[in-house]
């Protein structure tokens, strides 16, 4: 097994060289925000949709557009607004008077990378139009189902739900996002660099680094990355602790959690940990990969009870306590 892991490790080192090139290109436009950049790459490499939450002005949209610019593929930006209709997203049937037949007019969802900008500005009926595409990689218009081309990735930004004019996303929608990122302000040094970089009038151009075929090939290699059964057990303990905290010396969390993480959490945490290992040029998963990526996989899958909300306890607080309590293999 050791020999096989060493060979796999060398294979990953060779295959993951393009990741550093993508990072370098993104950093031409984005100052700091290493956490956001790494998680965007994890989503891209593992095929997992990402939800980015933060106040306006934190370069969420710019980061997604820049990432899309490093890949030679199709990209669509959709601005979500309260008057958006499902047909504006997936397309519709248009009657052709000349032929007397209905013709399918495909919407902007038929692309590889989608930036769903301010996704929580649109009502639930629009969000539901994304469900089939995000989970099954297909879209149904009328009686016809169309497969979406790979890679297909939804990168959505949203403002905190406390802001005016926003709608909370349906639980089924949120659960389809592999990662939910909490984007914070840059520090003073980074903001100083932003001022100097963006007030000199120079246009920043990003080059296409990889083709879609290379991304799909990388995903196949990521699937083969080695993960020990002890780490799989660690992932299962983390997920089950959100459902049955009393069985993991977390009895005080039982009344704070209304619903725990779904089986998607186990799948996504395993896949994202493998992608993070690939990002670090390793052919095997370590417990640290799970600890680094775990909060982003679990935070939006732990639904709080009224008691937790009354005590001003967040899902991040609960997830942190779970990670601090569950023994690392």
N, C-alpha and C positions, 0 to 999 in steps of 0.2 A: 504493500500500500504506500509506503514511504517513497519508493521509486516512482510510482504513478503520480503521487502528489508533486514531486520535484519536476517531473516532465510537464505536468499541468501548469505548474508555477512558471516555468520558462515560456510555455505557450501563451500564458496570460501577459507576461512581461512584454513579449513581442507584439501581441495583439492590441495592447492598451496604450501604445505610444501616442496614438492620435488624440487621446484624452488631454494630454498636456498641451498639445497644440490648440485644441478648442478652448481650453482655459486661458491661454495666452491671448487669443483673439478676443474673448469676452472681456478680459481685463483692460482692453483698449478703451472700452466704453464704460465699464462698470468699475467704480473705485470701491475697494473693500468688498463687503457682502460675500465673503468666501463661503459662508454657510449656505446662502441662497444658491450660489453657483454650483457648489458640490451637489446639492439636492436636486437641482434641475438636471444635472448630468446623470444622477442615479435614476431619475424618472425616465430620461431618454434611453439609457442603456438597458433598463428593465421593462420598458413599455408600460410604465405606470403613470396615470394621470396625476397632475399636481395642482393643488389649490394654494395660492399665495395670499395671505391676509396681512394687511398693514394699511396705515393711513396713506393718503395720497402723497406723492412726491418722493417715494423711497426707491424708485427705479425698478419697480416690479415689471411694468410693461416694457421698459427699455431692456431689461435683462432677457425677457422672453424673445423679443424681436432680435436681439443680438445673437442669442443662441440659435434661432432659426437661420440667421445670416451665415452661420458657420457650417450649415448643412446644405448641400446642393439639392434642395427638395422644394415642394410646394408649401406655401405658408399663407394662412388667412387670418386676418384680425377681425373679430366680430365685436362690435360695441354693444353691450347689453343695455337696453333701456326699458322703461315701464311699458312702452307701447309696442315692443317687439312681439312678433307672432311666431309660432312654431314653423310655419311655412317659410318665414324669413331665414330660418336656420337650416332646415333639412331640404327645402324645396317643395314643389307642389305640382299638380296636374293642370296644364293649361289647354283650353279647348282651341283647336285649330279649325277656324271656320272654313278654310279652303278644302281640307281633307275630311272634315266632320269627325275627327278623332281627337282624343285627349293625348297630349304629349307631355312627357316628364321633363320638368325644368328643375335641374339639381341645384341645391343651395350651397352656400359656402362651406358646409360641413364636409363636402367631398374634397378633402385635401389631406396632407400628411400631418402638418403641425397647425393647431388651432390656438390662437390667443383669444380666450373668452374674457374680454376686458370688462371689469366690474360686473361679474356674473350675477351678483346678488341685487342688481338694480332691476332685473326682470322678474316677473311673477312666476309662480310654480308651473303653470302650463307650458312655459317656454323651457324651464328646467327639465320637465319630463320628456321633452323632445330629444334631450341628450342621452337619456338612459340607455336606450338600445344601442346607440353608437358607441358609448363608452364601454359597455360590458361585452357586447357581442360583435363589435366592429362591423356593424351593418346598419342600414337605414331602410325603412319601409315607407314607400310613397304610394298611396292607393293600395293596389293589390300586388305590387311588385317590390321585392326585396333586393337591395343593391349592396354588395360587399364593398367595404372601404379598403383602399390600398394601404399596405404597410410600408413604413411605420406610420401608425396613426396615434397621435398624442394630443390630449386636451390639456393646455396649460392655462389655468383660470386665475384671475386676480379678483379679490373682493375687498371692500372696505369693511371695517369692523361693524357688526350688525347694530351697534348702538347709534350709528350715524343715520341722519334723516334720509328717507327715500330708499331704504334698503329692505329686502325681504330675506328672512332666514331660509337657507336652502333645505329642501326636503331631506330627511334622514337617508332615504334610498339613494339620493343623488350624492350626498356627502360620502357615503360608504364606498362609492365607486372611485373616489380619489385615493390613490395609493398613499400619498403624503399630503399633509396640511402643514404649510410653513408659516411661522410667525415672523414677519420681517420687522426689524427694529431700526432705529435711527443710526446713522454712521457716527463714529466718534469725531472729536474736533480735528484730529490730524487728517482723517479721511475727507471730512467736509472741506478742509482747506485745500486739499488736492482737487476736489470737485470744482471749487471756485476757479482755480488756476487752469484746469483742463478745459472747462466749458465757457470761459469768458475771453478766450484769445481769438475766436473766430475760425479756428481750424476745423475742417470737417473730418470726423472720425469714420473711417471705412473699415468694414469687417470682411475678411476673405472667407470664401467657402472652403472648408478643410476636408470634409468627408462626404461621401455619397451615401444614400439610403442603404445600399447593399452592404456597406461596411458596418453600419449600425446593426442591421439584421444579423450579420455574421458574428458581431460582438455579442449579441444576445444569445446566440447558440453556445458560444464559449462560456458565457456567464451561467447558463443552465448547468454546465458540466463542472462548475467550481465546487470543490469538496467542502462539505459541511458535516462535522462530526455529529453523531447521534446525541451526545451530551448537550451540544448547542441547540439541536432541534428540541430536546427536552426543556432547555432553558426558555426557548421561544414559547413553547406550549404553556409552561408555568406562568410566564408573563401575561399571556392572553387569558388563561383560565383564572388568573388572579383578579382580572377585571369582572369576571362573572361570579366567581365564588371566593371572594376575598377572605371569608371566614376560615377557609381551608388552608390559607397561606399566612397565618398569623397577622391578618389584616382585618380583624373583626370590626374595628372601628370604621372601616370603609363601607360595610354592608348597607347601611342606611343612606349612604351618600351617592351610591350608584344605582340608577334606575335600570339601565341596560348596559351590559358589558360589550366587549368587542366581538364582532362576528367572525366566522371562520376565514373570511377574507383577510383579517388581520394576521393570522398565522401564515397564510400564503404570501401576502405582501411583505411581511417582515422577513421571511426567509429569502424571498427574491431580492428585496432591497438590500439586505445584508450581503448577499452575493455580489450585487452590483457595486456596493461600497468597497468590497474587497478588490474587485476589478479596477475601480478608481484608484486604489492604492497599489495597483500592480501586483496583486497577490492571487494565487490560485486556490486559496483556502479561506474559510470564514473564521474569524476569531470572535470571542464574546464581546470584544470592544466594538466590532462592526454592528452587533445587535444593539448595544447600549447607545451608540452614536445615532443610529437611524430610528430606534424604537419609539421615542417620544413623537416623532413626526408621523409615524404610522398609527399610533394609538390615540393621540389627543382628540381627534374628531370622532372616534368610535366609542368613547366612554360618555354615555348620556347621564347627566346629573339628575339627582332627585331634587324635589322642592327644598328639602332640608339643606342640601349642599348649597343651593342658590341663596337660601336665607342666611347661611353662614359665610357667604361670599367665598366659597371654595371653588376653584376652577378645575377643569379636567386635567390641566397641566400639573396642578398640585397633587392630584390623585395618582397620575402616571408616575410622577417623581417618587412618591412614597412607595409605589409598587417596585420600581427599579432599585430603590434603596434597600428594600426588604428581601426580595427574591435573591437567593444565593447564586452567585456567578460560578459556573463550572470551571 
